[in-house]
Amino acid sequence: MHKVVFVTLYYNRASEVDVTLTSMLAAKIDGVHIIAVDDGSTDHTYEELLKFKEYGVEVITGKNKGLSKCLYDVLDGVDSQYIAICGSGDICHKDRILDQIELMDNRPDI
């Protein structure tokens, strides 16, 4: 079980893969697993995602289901204490996950 599973989904956003995954990797801390999903893109998004497998990013691809169904299917098999989502093209602040984990660990009422 991972403490945090960090998920990012893409559909025809090949140009956004590098900026988003690079920022997610910079924010990676122990216990964080990154899953990058290509939701049936028709451009070269999947190939761009595969470049990050060497950094421990799990890459998944399949037919286009749409954001909600794709996210539901990915999260259905996830075993972690926390789940974090980062949109394709978003930049994750390097302390984002650490700050959120500390807050939630210290404030179970949140």
C-alpha positions, 0 to 999 in steps of 0.5 A, a space after each residue: 500500500 502506498 501512502 499517496 497515489 498521485 494521478 494525472 489523466 491526459 487526452 490529446 495533451 502531449 505538449 502538457 506531459 513534460 511540465 506536469 510530470 516533471 513537477 509531480 516528480 519534483 514533489 515526490 516524497 517517500 510513499 508516493 506513487 504516480 499514475 499517468 493515464 492516457 485516455 485513448 489519445 489520438 496524438 502522441 500523448 502515450 509516447 510522451 508518458 512512456 518517457 517517464 516510466 524510467 522515473 517510476 511513473 506507472 503509465 496506463 492507456 486504454 480507449 477513450 472513456 472520458 475524465 470521470 469514467 477513466 478516473 473511476 476505473 483507475 481509482 477502483 484498484 488503488 490501495 492508498 491512504 490518500 489520493 491526489 489528482 493533478 490535471 494535465 497541464 497543471 504544475 504541482 508545487 514541490 511542497 504540495 503533497 508534503 504539506 497536504 499529507 502533514 495537514 491531513 495526518 495532523 488534522 483527522 477532522 479535515 
